[in-house]
Amino acid sequence: MILRMLAAATIVTTIATASATAQTQRLRGEIQRVDGTTIFAKARDGSAVTLKLADNVVITAVYKATLADIHAGDYIGSGATPQPDGSQKAIEVHIFAPSMRNQGDGHRPWNGAPNSTMTNGAVDSMVAGVDGPVLVVKYKDGEKKIIVGPDTPIVRYQVGEMADLKAGAVFSVVAATRQPDGTFTAARINVGRDGGTPP
């Protein structure tokens, strides 16, 4: 009986440890150097980070963009704050690459800012508004009007490559898995190019 209880306790401890190990977190920082598929970087708080990328890692290059780069039919994502009239005031806007179309389609809560939302969909039209241009963004279950102010950061995504991962480049990882040795692993990474900064 005692042996069975000890065995059960060991199993529970192992599962708990595995769960803690498997937890993911966001990473953001600047690449210091790259060795094969391993990135040595400095996180935003100044700490050293070692990030090991999957062999088939998906790399997304992030370019700085402007409102003029957004056209009807483009697939975009916007983190925003809801307004009293039901519209959304953009905190940031992402223009997706054609190959990323329909990713995350819809409207949902977002953890990028307090009481914020994320809307992913196709731009149906753009009209002038008091606080800035208003994008009508349509997704599978509806549409939202998104107000884009003059200071709203806008970025454009393109399919990236290993050559984009170089010293000095700013990167972000949405889901990095912390390993027992303190390093991280990731299957996807965003990296800034030509002045672009991953949101």
QUIQUINOR-V200689 format. One record per pair of residues at least 6 apart in sequence whose ideal C-beta (glycine too) atoms are under 6 Angstrom apart, sorted by the first residue. I is the first residue (numbers start at 1). J is the second residue. D is the distance in Angstrom with one decimal. If there is no record, write none. Layout:
i={I I}
j={J J}
d={D D}
//
This chain:
i={21 24 24 25 26 27 27 28 28 29 29 29 29 29 30 30 31 31 31 31 31 32 32 32 33 33 34 37 38 39 40 41 43 50 51 52 53 54 58 59 59 60 60 60 61 61 61 61 62 62 62 62 62 63 63 63 63 64 64 65 65 65 65 69 72 74 74 75 75 75 76 76 76 77 77 78 78 78 78 79 79 79 79 79 79 80 80 80 80 80 80 81 81 82 83 87 87 88 88 89 90 90 90 91 92 92 93 94 95 96 97 97 97 104 105 105 105 106 107 107 108 110 110 110 119 119 121 121 121 122 123 123 124 124 125 126 126 127 129 131 132 132 132 133 134 134 135 136 136 137 137 155 164 164 165 169 169 170 170 171 171 172 172 173 173 176 176 177 178 190 192}
j={180 175 177 176 174 173 176 44 172 41 42 43 44 49 42 170 39 41 167 169 171 40 41 42 40 167 165 53 52 51 50 49 49 183 184 185 186 187 188 160 189 157 160 190 158 160 164 193 155 190 192 196 198 156 193 194 196 195 196 95 154 155 156 156 123 95 123 96 101 122 93 95 123 94 120 90 93 119 146 91 92 110 112 116 118 88 89 90 91 117 146 89 116 88 89 145 147 144 146 147 146 148 152 113 153 199 154 155 156 157 157 158 159 120 120 139 140 139 119 144 118 116 117 118 137 144 137 138 139 138 135 137 136 138 136 133 135 134 147 147 147 148 149 148 145 147 146 143 145 144 146 196 191 193 191 191 192 192 197 189 191 190 198 186 189 184 186 185 184 198 198}
d={5.9 4.1 5.2 5.9 5.9 4.3 4.4 5.4 4.5 4.6 5.3 4.2 5.7 5.9 5.3 5.5 5.7 5.1 5.7 4.9 5.9 5.0 5.6 5.9 5.0 5.6 5.3 4.4 5.1 4.4 5.9 4.7 4.9 4.3 4.8 4.9 5.9 4.5 4.6 3.6 5.8 5.3 5.4 4.8 4.8 3.6 5.2 4.5 5.1 5.4 5.2 4.3 4.7 4.6 5.6 5.6 4.1 4.6 4.5 5.8 4.6 5.7 4.1 5.9 5.5 5.8 4.9 4.7 4.5 5.3 6.0 5.4 6.0 4.4 4.4 4.9 4.8 5.3 5.1 4.6 5.1 5.2 4.5 5.8 5.4 3.6 5.6 4.9 5.7 5.6 6.0 5.1 5.4 5.9 5.6 4.3 5.8 5.4 4.8 4.8 5.3 4.9 4.7 5.6 4.8 4.9 4.6 5.6 4.3 5.3 5.0 5.0 5.8 4.3 5.3 5.0 5.4 5.0 4.7 5.8 5.7 4.6 5.3 3.8 5.6 4.9 4.3 5.2 3.4 5.6 5.6 5.9 4.5 4.8 4.8 5.5 5.4 5.1 5.7 5.2 5.4 5.1 4.4 5.2 5.2 5.4 4.6 6.0 5.7 5.4 5.6 5.6 5.0 5.9 5.8 5.1 5.7 4.3 5.5 5.8 4.7 4.8 3.8 4.7 5.3 4.2 4.7 4.9 5.7 4.0 5.7}
//
